[in-house]
């Protein structure tokens, strides 16, 4: 037998594993130093009371024979899909319950969705890019081409009609750059995909941070998207489910290629390889979209927005070029003094004990850039910003 040789095409170490490894080595060598982490995009505020209450009630149900649940529906319980459907209505989008698939997170679905595509399909991704988009396709042996996201285009590359692709990955607001497409820009991408017969895999994990009307909360706000797009969403960022694991993917019934329905193919894939999200977690997720749940969760989101504003304000004060910080929990900054990304990582860790994420871990165009996250606590973020300002002023 032989292992999959395409694993040789991906980096041996996952980006965030390397960040954790370097941080651990520094901590072991300097146990007296207080490390402040603004690197991995992990939330720090606890689950909302409405979510916890729903989960407790679900635990009690599981202890009684009359209300015990075993295997659930592969696509998710109706009560959760109904709440997701109603959430979409709040920004003017109509989706069917049978177009919603509940999963253990957007990362899983983004990595697994290529199962339904041909290995001969050509994949277009932006550079810099969230590593999962690239690695999951390299593992399958697909050809990948890159759309250059640079400071000159605001890290928002637009379609090039000379480039032909079958699968197009997009993330807006973007991870890692924090940049966000407006509706007119997304319309160009939708028209481009439809003209090619391509499919857009649209990562909307950070839609809850959008505050401007010119930006789309969902790609399905764009005319024509239902014939070319699949949307991936997460409870991790809106509701702090990073440790609880729940997300959902929307696949319109109109999305058909070669006589095959993407919706039906994904259901077949999920029913073969996935046994669903635990009932207790789905009950908690459904509570997110209740009136009390949204009220409580919005308070947490406001904390992260204030953190982003604080970091962005510091960059402006220091005269550092950056994107993000508004409509996004990420700040993507140019490393000072022409430092490389990992060079600046080590400099910041050694001299300010602040951890961020080196931009070159997201691709060639990330070299010389650095990502900070607003998901820390207010106290940690304020202290980290103070240390960065003292170091770079």
N, C-alpha and C positions, 0 to 999 in steps of 0.2 A: 504494500500500500504506500501511498504518498500523501503527505499533507498538502494543503492548498498553497501552492507556491506564490500565489498573489499576495499572501501576507508579507512577503519580502518587499512588496511595493509600498508598504506603509511604515511609518516611523516605529522603531522598536518600543519607544516610550510614549504613552499618551501625554499630551501637553500638561494637563493638570497633575498627572502623577509626577512629572519632573519638577513642577513647581513645589509640590508637597515634599518631594525628596530633598530639594535644596533647602527648603525652609526647615525641615527636620534636622539636617546636618548643622545648620547655623544655630538652631536652638540648643542642640546637644553641646555645641562648643561654647555657647554663651547662655548658660541657664539663668543668669541674673537679668537678662534682657527681656523686656515685655514686647512681644511681637503683636503687631496690629495687622489684621488680614483684610485686604480689599482686593483679593485676587479672584478666587472662584465665586461664581455667581450664585452662592447659596444664601437663602434668606436666613434671618436671625430672629425675627419676631414669631411668637407662638401662634398656633392655630386659633382662629376666632372662637369665642365662646359658643356661638350657634353651631359651629362645626363639631366641637367637642361634645356638646349636648346630643347632637344627632348620632354621633358615634357611640356614646354611652348607651343610648336607647337601643341602637342596633346590637351592641354586645348583649344587652339583656334579652333581646329577641332570640339571639343565638343560643341562649341557655334554656329556652323553652321548646318542647317538642312541637307545639302548635305553630310556632313562628320561626323555627330553625330553617336556615337556608343551606343548601349544598351547592352544587355547580350552578352558576348563573348563566344567563344568555351570553353567547360569545360577543355580541355587539354591545352589551351593557343592559342594565335594567331600564325598563320603560320610565320609571320615575326620574332617573337621572337624565336620560335623553330628552325627556319632556322639559326639564328645567334648562338644559342647554339650548334647546329650540327656542324657549322663551327669552333666554339671554340674547340670542341673536336678534330677536325682534326689537330689542332696546336700541339697536343701531340700524334698524331698517332692513334687516336681512331675513329672508324666509328660507328655512331649510326644513326638510322632512325628517321625521324621527328615524326613518329607515336609511337616511344618508349620514347618520351620526354613529360613530364607532368609538366606544369607550376603551381606553387602554391604560397601561401602567406608566404612561408619560410620552410626551412628544418626541423625546430622544429615541425611544424604542421604535415608534412608528416611522420616524424619519430614516432610521437605519434599516428597518424591515420592509418598508414600502417597495424598494427595488426588487423584492422577491417576485413581484407580479410583472416585471419588465424583462425584456430580452437582454441578454448579456451583450448583444451587438449594438444596443442603444448608446448614443453619444450623450454625455452628460455635461451641461454647462453650469459652472458654479462661479460665484464672485471670488475674488482674491483681494483682501483677506476673507476667510470663511471659517465658520464653525467646523471643526475637524470631522465630525460625524458624517457630514455630507460627502466629503471626499473619501474617507477611509472605507465606508461601507460599500462604495462602488469600486474602489480599487481592489477590495477583497474579492469582488465578483469578476474582476478582469475587464471592467468597462473602460472605454476611452473617456478621458476627462479633458475638457478645455476650459479656459478661465476667462472671465470678464474682469478686466482691470478696474478695481476700485481704488482710487487714488485721492490725494488731497485736492488735485485739480478738478475732479468731478464730484467733490464732496463725499467721496466713498459711496456714490450711487451710480454705478455704471448703467447705461441705457442700451437697448438692443442694437446689435450690429447686423444689418440685413445680409451681410456677406457671410455671416457665421450661421451654420446649420446645426441645430441640436435637437435631440428628442426629449430629453428630461432637463428641466431648468429649476435649479434651487434658488429660492429667494427667502430672505428674512427681513421683515420690516415691522417695527424698529429693529435695527440690525444688531446681531451679536457677531463680532465684537465691537463694531465702530459706533453704535448708537445712532447712526444716520437712519432717516425714515423717508420712504418715497411718498410723494403726494399722489392724489387720485389721478391726476393727468399723466403722471409718469407711469403709474401702474397700468393705466389704460394702454399705453404704448407697449408694455410687456405682454398684456393679454392679447392685443391685436397681433403682435409678433408670434406668440405661441400658437394662436389659432391659424395663422397663415402657414405655419410649418406643420401643423398637426402635432405639435409638441405638447407636453404636459408640464405645468408649473407645480412644483412642490413648494407650497407657501407656508413658511414657519411664522405663525402669529403668536408665539409664546409671550411676547411683551406688549400685546395690544392694549392691555389695561393701563399702560403708562401714557398712552396717547391723549393729549389734551387739546389739540388743534383740529378744527373742523375740516381743514384742507387735507388731512391725513385720513387714511382708511383704517377702520378697526378690523375689517375683514376684506379679503380680496373679492368676496362675493358682493361687495358694494359696487364693484366695477362691472359695467355691462360686458357681457361676453365671457366672463370668468367661469360660468357653470359648464362650459364646453371644453375647458382647458386646464382647470385648476383643482388641486386637492389641498385642503387647509388643515394644518396641524396646530393644536392648541394645548395648553398645559394649565393644570391647577397649581403648579409649583410656584409660579411667579405672582399670580393674582391672589393666591390664598395660602401660600406657604407649605405646599404639599411636597417639598423636595424629599422629605423623609417618609412621606405617606404614600406617594406614587399614584398619581392619577392624571390622565390627560384624555384628549379626544381628537378624532380626525373626522373631517367632513368630506365625503365624496359624492358629488352630485350624480343623479341618475343619468343626466345628459352626457356624462363623460364616457364616450365610447371610442375605441380605436380598433380597426380591423374587425368590426362586428362583435368585439368583446367589451363587456361592461366592466369598468374599473371597480365599480361598487360591488358587483357580484364576485369578481376575482378576489378582492380584499376580504370579503366575508368568507370565501372558501379558504383563503390563506389563514385567517385568524382561527377558524374552526378546526384547522389542522394543527396549528402550532401554538395556540394560545387558549388558556382556559378561563380568561376573564379576570377582572379586578375584584378583590374581595368585597362582599356585600357591605361590610362595615365601612370600608373606605368609600364606596359609592354613596352610602347614606350621608357621610360627611361631605362629600363633593356636592350632593344635591342641596345641602344646607347653605352652600356658598352663595347660591343665587336667590335665596330668600331675602325678604326685605331686611330682616335683622342681620343676616349674614353679610349682605353687601354693605350695610352701614358700618359694621365692625371691620370688615376687610378694607374698606376705603380709608379707614384711619391708619391702618398699617401701610397702605400704598402711599399715603401722604408723607409718612416718615421717610420712606425710601426716596420720594420725590424731593424732599427737603435735603436729604443727604446728597443727591445728585446735584442740586442747585448749589450746595456748599462747595462741592468739589469743583464744579464748573466755574464758580466765582473765583476760586483760588487760582485756577489756570488763567483766567482773564487777568487777574491781578499780577500774576507772574509773567504775563506776556507769552504764555505757552500756547501754541496752536493745538486745537482739539475739536472733535466732533462729539455729538451726544450730549448728555446732561439734561436735555429737555425732550420730553416724549420718550425717554429711555432711561433705564437704570445704569447705563454704562457711559463712561467717559473715555474716549480714545485720544491719547495725547502724543504729540511729537516728543521723542526723547531729547532732553536738553544737551547742548554741546555736541551734537551729532553722535551721541552714544548709540551703540547697538542695543537691541531690545534686552538681551540677556545681560549685557554689560550694565544697563540701567537697573535691571532687576537686582543684581548683586550690589550695586551702588546704593540703591534705596534700602535694601535689607540691611546692609552693613552699617550705614550711616544714620538711618532713621528708624530702622526696625519695622518698616512697612512693607507688606507683601502685595504685589500686583501681578499682572499677567503679561509676559513678554509678547509683543505683537507678532514677532516672526513665527511664533507657534501657530499662527492662523494663516500663514502663507507668505509667499515671497514679498508681496506688497505691504506686509506687516512689519518688515524690517525697519528698525528705527522708530517704531511706535510702541505704545504701552497701553494696556487697559486697566482701568480702575472700576470697581463696582460700588454701587450705592446701597448694596444689601447689608452692610454692616449695621450695628446699632448706632444710634445717634451719638452716643458717647465715644465709641471707637472711631467713628467717622470724623468727628470734630477733632479728636486728638491726633489722628493720622494726618488730617489736613494741616493742622498746626505744625507737625513735624516736617511735612513736605515743604511748606512755605519757608520754614526756617532753613532747610537744607538748600533750597533752590534760589532764594532771594539774592 
